[in-house]
Amino acid sequence: MTEAVSDEKIVISAGTIPSGEKIAERSTVVYETRIEPTVIETIGEKLKVQLFTRFGFMRPKSEEIQLVSIDKYYEPYIRVSGKYVIDYYRKCTYTVKVESRVQEVILTNQRYKPNQSTDSSVKDHNMIKLQGEERLMTEVKASLVLDKFGQEVAPKELPSAPSENNPEEILSALGVKEIPPDADLDIIRSKILTRPRDINRLVTELFEVNDRAVIYTPRFRVLYTNVKTGETKAMEFDGVTAQRIQRPRPLSQFLQRST
């Protein structure tokens, strides 16, 4: 059995840099492998025929399907949580109706001259316009689980398991390519950090990331061949739960990564 690590890079997207940031340090977690390869082989033996079954009824004989290899690798996931808070002022104009007989309005020691409304539906009234500012606060939160391509996945796809004591040493021994240090920040920033376009005066602004982790979870890839047809197919299993992982992947891609 060989061990390998998926080395696709997480996609990095550009983001806006806020006036204030509070960023937690990113941790690295490697889940313990809870399932032995022999267990995976036993499960695979029960499923291998249906792997080559066609049209729901064309089933090969069990002895025609032979095990080629069981390879263990680690699938990287990113977990990141944060929030964006902005407190700011924007310019505003309030239009107020006054009676047509009113010549002048005094508010907070400011004098306003009413003008005739351009709205034909407003009869017997003039209008005054009050210029000012409005204060607003916006808070946006997000908690994401991302796959190795930087795409968001359901949290249930990431199993829970005890962690290895020396994750950096394990990954280093396997020659794992490190995920770019700011990949998670760029992704969550693009998700939640959107500055309003109508800012006139900024009070406070904060982009905070309070949870950052790259989690490597073990996987088993089992390769079978049909000795009668020469066809080769693979199944993948979670190394924590032993559940089969259902996702389409071209065989050519697997063979290229296994060489």
Secondary structure, 3 states (H helix, E strand, C coil): CEEEECCCCCCCCCCCCCCCEEECCCEEEEECCCCCHHHHHHHHHHHHHHHCCECCCECCCHHHEEEEEEEEEEEEEEEEEEEEEEEEEEEEEEEEEEECCCCCEEECCEEECCEECCCCCCCCEEEEEEEEEEEEEEEEEEEEEECCCCCECCHHHCCCCCECCCHHHHHHHCCCCCCCCCHHHHHHHHHHCCCCCCCCEEEEEEEEEEEEEEEEEEEEEEEEEECCCCCEEEEEEECCCCCEECCCCCHHHHHHHHC
